[in-house]
Amino acid sequence: MPHSPHIVQRVLHALRTKGMAEVDALARAAGLSSNQAAAVLDELGEQGWVRYRDGKRAKGWMLLGEGRAEAERMVAAEVDQSGVKPLIQEHYESFRVLDPELKVVCTDFQVRGDQTLNDHTDPDYDAAVIARLAEINRRVQPILAQLAEALDRFGHYGGRLEYALNQVLSGDINWFTKPSLDSYHEVWFELHEDLLVSLGIDRATELAADSADA
């Protein structure tokens, strides 16, 4: 039985923002059960919109050309019909202020100022970087709350970032940047991609604008 357009959009959009993911990760991002997400993926696979990649270095579901185009079409229609594009644009500009800071914090957690890898044997250094991450999180949460009011599909980001931060604060530093987890950096990247897709901006255009402003 075909799934509703709303459910299909959730899965397509989750794949669009994540790039590639296993079923459980997609289900969390889409706000669905794993069984629901798997069923939708099977349906989309039959349509030729998605496929499962089982490579040595990367495994997971990914969008194909028609699926990506449909994901972007559905998001554009949702944003236009809801009339919230100006609000998303405003919050995106606020996010862009924090994005370079987050990138620097992630780099500083991985590489020390003398360009040596951070082996995490200096608790004072790590604590100072983690404190900066917590401050960025404090500043981004109000932005996320307002985005969620504009479109409810933004509602999961705040909790996911908060959870990742709490894991780091509890001592599991993998939740800072590790790609295979729902780490702070990975969720942030998804949020960034979601904002770009919602506004119809590609990363190359954003990078060009950043270079022009520099």
Kinemage of the C-alpha trace (Angstrom):
@kinemage 1
@onewidth
@group {chain A} dominant
@subgroup {mainchain}
@vectorlist {calphas} color= white
{ca met a 1} P 0.000 0.000 0.000
{ca pro a 2} L 1.527 3.374 -1.017
{ca his a 3} L 2.512 5.646 1.824
{ca ser a 4} L 1.151 9.168 2.220
{ca pro a 5} L 3.066 12.019 0.557
{ca his a 6} L 3.797 13.432 4.020
{ca ile a 7} L 5.548 10.224 5.154
{ca val a 8} L 7.398 9.914 1.843
{ca gln a 9} L 8.597 13.501 2.171
{ca arg a 10} L 9.937 12.843 5.661
{ca val a 11} L 12.082 9.970 4.443
{ca leu a 12} L 13.242 11.716 1.278
{ca his a 13} L 14.108 14.855 3.213
{ca ala a 14} L 15.995 12.908 5.878
{ca leu a 15} L 18.059 11.264 3.146
{ca arg a 16} L 18.606 14.604 1.425
{ca thr a 17} L 20.012 16.165 4.576
{ca lys a 18} L 22.030 13.139 5.740
{ca gly a 19} L 23.410 12.149 2.339
{ca met a 20} L 23.627 8.452 3.232
{ca ala a 21} L 22.284 6.584 6.235
{ca glu a 22} L 21.099 3.300 7.648
{ca val a 23} L 17.430 2.736 8.433
{ca asp a 24} L 17.589 3.481 12.165
{ca ala a 25} L 19.346 6.830 11.650
{ca leu a 26} L 16.862 7.812 8.950
{ca ala a 27} L 13.956 6.839 11.162
{ca arg a 28} L 15.214 9.112 13.970
{ca ala a 29} L 15.698 12.031 11.588
{ca ala a 30} L 12.288 11.484 9.979
{ca gly a 31} L 10.413 10.963 13.242
{ca leu a 32} L 9.264 7.483 12.222
{ca ser a 33} L 9.705 3.969 13.536
{ca ser a 34} L 12.414 1.863 11.941
{ca asn a 35} L 9.747 -0.414 10.438
{ca gln a 36} L 7.940 2.555 8.892
{ca ala a 37} L 11.155 3.969 7.441
{ca ala a 38} L 12.181 0.571 6.045
{ca ala a 39} L 8.820 0.127 4.345
{ca val a 40} L 9.001 3.567 2.728
{ca leu a 41} L 12.568 2.918 1.559
{ca asp a 42} L 11.487 -0.348 -0.050
{ca glu a 43} L 8.709 1.515 -1.858
{ca leu a 44} L 11.060 4.273 -2.999
{ca gly a 45} L 13.602 1.712 -4.101
{ca glu a 46} L 11.040 0.107 -6.392
{ca gln a 47} L 10.424 3.546 -7.921
{ca gly a 48} L 14.136 4.002 -8.569
{ca trp a 49} L 14.400 7.001 -6.248
{ca val a 50} L 16.764 5.448 -3.678
{ca arg a 51} L 19.151 2.551 -3.440
{ca tyr a 52} L 21.189 0.821 -0.774
{ca arg a 53} L 24.955 1.120 -1.130
{ca asp a 54} L 26.908 -1.723 0.404
{ca gly a 55} L 30.488 -0.581 -0.075
{ca lys a 56} L 33.628 -1.361 1.887
{ca arg a 57} L 33.956 2.180 3.235
{ca ala a 58} L 30.357 3.394 3.198
{ca lys a 59} L 27.059 1.627 3.673
{ca gly a 60} L 23.540 2.968 3.735
{ca trp a 61} L 20.586 4.244 1.765
{ca met a 62} L 21.166 7.086 -0.651
{ca leu a 63} L 19.101 9.226 -3.024
{ca leu a 64} L 19.251 8.763 -6.762
{ca gly a 65} L 18.672 11.574 -9.269
{ca glu a 66} L 14.880 11.442 -9.422
{ca gly a 67} L 14.617 10.964 -5.672
{ca arg a 68} L 16.808 13.981 -4.978
{ca ala a 69} L 14.802 16.125 -7.397
{ca glu a 70} L 11.532 15.026 -5.774
{ca ala a 71} L 12.890 15.674 -2.274
{ca glu a 72} L 13.834 19.221 -3.239
{ca arg a 73} L 10.542 19.801 -5.056
{ca met a 74} L 8.518 18.684 -2.026
{ca val a 75} L 10.484 20.889 0.362
{ca ala a 76} L 10.159 23.917 -1.923
{ca ala a 77} L 6.400 23.362 -2.135
{ca glu a 78} L 6.120 22.994 1.645
{ca val a 79} L 8.051 26.203 2.304
{ca asp a 80} L 6.107 28.177 -0.319
{ca gln a 81} L 2.701 26.946 0.857
{ca ser a 82} L 3.460 27.631 4.517
{ca gly a 83} L 4.648 31.180 3.815
{ca val a 84} L 7.533 30.912 6.277
{ca lys a 85} L 10.461 31.398 3.917
{ca pro a 86} L 11.274 34.912 5.250
{ca leu a 87} L 11.403 33.506 8.790
{ca ile a 88} L 13.651 30.621 7.751
{ca gln a 89} L 15.900 33.107 5.946
{ca glu a 90} L 16.151 35.221 9.087
{ca his a 91} L 17.055 32.233 11.273
{ca tyr a 92} L 19.481 30.959 8.660
{ca glu a 93} L 21.361 34.252 8.846
{ca ser a 94} L 21.579 33.837 12.631
{ca phe a 95} L 22.819 30.278 12.156
{ca arg a 96} L 25.498 31.459 9.721
{ca val a 97} L 27.024 33.585 12.471
{ca leu a 98} L 27.520 30.479 14.608
{ca asp a 99} L 28.548 28.056 11.865
{ca pro a 100} L 32.192 29.250 11.520
{ca glu a 101} L 32.534 29.161 15.300
{ca leu a 102} L 31.339 25.560 15.410
{ca lys a 103} L 33.818 24.568 12.692
{ca val a 104} L 36.693 26.141 14.621
{ca val a 105} L 35.644 24.417 17.851
{ca cys a 106} L 35.496 21.031 16.129
{ca thr a 107} L 38.927 21.589 14.592
{ca asp a 108} L 40.380 22.692 17.923
{ca phe a 109} L 39.062 19.535 19.561
{ca gln a 110} L 40.851 17.398 16.989
{ca val a 111} L 44.040 19.432 16.437
{ca arg a 112} L 46.000 21.528 18.953
{ca gly a 113} L 47.268 25.016 18.189
{ca asp a 114} L 50.712 23.662 17.336
{ca gln a 115} L 49.078 21.525 14.616
{ca thr a 116} L 49.540 18.258 16.503
{ca leu a 117} L 46.668 15.839 16.894
{ca asn a 118} L 44.823 16.236 20.163
{ca asp a 119} L 45.404 12.997 22.057
{ca his a 120} L 42.978 14.122 24.780
{ca thr a 121} L 45.510 13.674 27.571
{ca asp a 122} L 45.174 17.315 28.671
{ca pro a 123} L 41.843 17.559 30.517
{ca asp a 124} L 42.100 21.327 30.937
{ca tyr a 125} L 42.485 21.863 27.188
{ca asp a 126} L 39.558 19.571 26.373
{ca ala a 127} L 37.378 21.165 29.059
{ca ala a 128} L 38.000 24.625 27.602
{ca val a 129} L 37.018 23.500 24.096
{ca ile a 130} L 33.934 21.665 25.384
{ca ala a 131} L 32.902 24.825 27.254
{ca arg a 132} L 33.011 26.697 23.949
{ca leu a 133} L 30.809 24.018 22.381
{ca ala a 134} L 28.322 24.379 25.242
{ca glu a 135} L 28.208 28.140 24.681
{ca ile a 136} L 27.501 27.659 20.969
{ca asn a 137} L 24.725 25.251 21.900
{ca arg a 138} L 23.245 27.789 24.315
{ca arg a 139} L 23.118 30.349 21.513
{ca val a 140} L 21.738 28.053 18.815
{ca gln a 141} L 18.880 26.565 20.853
{ca pro a 142} L 16.648 29.692 20.641
{ca ile a 143} L 17.187 29.735 16.864
{ca leu a 144} L 16.091 26.105 16.674
{ca ala a 145} L 13.038 26.760 18.820
{ca gln a 146} L 11.930 29.521 16.463
{ca leu a 147} L 12.603 27.355 13.408
{ca ala a 148} L 10.452 24.619 14.919
{ca glu a 149} L 7.634 27.120 15.358
{ca ala a 150} L 7.945 28.028 11.695
{ca leu a 151} L 8.050 24.409 10.468
{ca asp a 152} L 7.653 21.473 12.826
{ca arg a 153} L 10.116 19.312 10.880
{ca phe a 154} L 12.900 21.437 12.394
{ca gly a 155} L 11.759 20.372 15.842
{ca his a 156} L 14.094 17.400 16.311
{ca tyr a 157} L 17.394 19.268 15.956
{ca gly a 158} L 17.414 20.972 19.331
{ca gly a 159} L 17.001 17.749 21.285
{ca arg a 160} L 19.530 15.855 19.200
{ca leu a 161} L 22.177 18.548 19.654
{ca glu a 162} L 21.426 18.739 23.363
{ca tyr a 163} L 21.758 14.973 23.697
{ca ala a 164} L 25.101 14.901 21.848
{ca leu a 165} L 26.437 17.730 24.029
{ca asn a 166} L 25.357 15.953 27.207
{ca gln a 167} L 27.156 12.807 26.090
{ca val a 168} L 30.330 14.845 25.579
{ca leu a 169} L 29.895 16.533 28.962
{ca ser a 170} L 29.494 13.085 30.515
{ca gly a 171} L 32.877 12.040 29.165
{ca asp a 172} L 32.104 10.309 25.881
{ca ile a 173} L 34.034 12.587 23.540
{ca asn a 174} L 33.076 10.512 20.481
{ca trp a 175} L 29.798 12.446 20.509
{ca phe a 176} L 31.678 15.612 19.593
{ca thr a 177} L 32.517 14.820 15.958
{ca lys a 178} L 32.378 11.064 15.240
{ca pro a 179} L 30.631 10.471 11.866
{ca ser a 180} L 29.134 7.094 12.781
{ca leu a 181} L 27.241 8.590 15.733
{ca asp a 182} L 24.516 11.220 15.939
{ca ser a 183} L 27.367 13.450 17.132
{ca tyr a 184} L 27.145 17.199 17.587
{ca his a 185} L 29.028 17.871 14.360
{ca glu a 186} L 26.920 15.408 12.345
{ca val a 187} L 23.589 16.812 13.556
{ca trp a 188} L 24.861 20.354 12.959
{ca phe a 189} L 25.805 19.409 9.391
{ca glu a 190} L 22.292 18.021 8.814
{ca leu a 191} L 20.727 21.189 10.206
{ca his a 192} L 22.896 23.304 7.924
{ca glu a 193} L 21.911 21.218 4.914
{ca asp a 194} L 18.242 21.409 5.910
{ca leu a 195} L 18.377 25.205 5.981
{ca leu a 196} L 20.076 25.327 2.585
{ca val a 197} L 17.550 22.949 1.008
{ca ser a 198} L 14.636 24.841 2.551
{ca leu a 199} L 15.885 28.096 1.023
{ca gly a 200} L 16.986 26.615 -2.300
{ca ile a 201} L 20.653 27.496 -1.715
{ca asp a 202} L 23.494 25.206 -2.711
{ca arg a 203} L 26.741 25.065 -0.758
{ca ala a 204} L 28.784 26.441 -3.642
{ca thr a 205} L 26.617 29.570 -3.687
{ca glu a 206} L 26.959 29.919 0.079
{ca leu a 207} L 30.733 29.518 -0.091
{ca ala a 208} L 30.929 32.139 -2.819
{ca ala a 209} L 28.887 34.540 -0.694
{ca asp a 210} L 31.137 33.871 2.302
{ca ser a 211} L 34.237 34.557 0.182
{ca ala a 212} L 32.746 37.811 -1.086
{ca asp a 213} L 32.001 38.913 2.481
{ca ala a 214} L 35.486 38.030 3.743
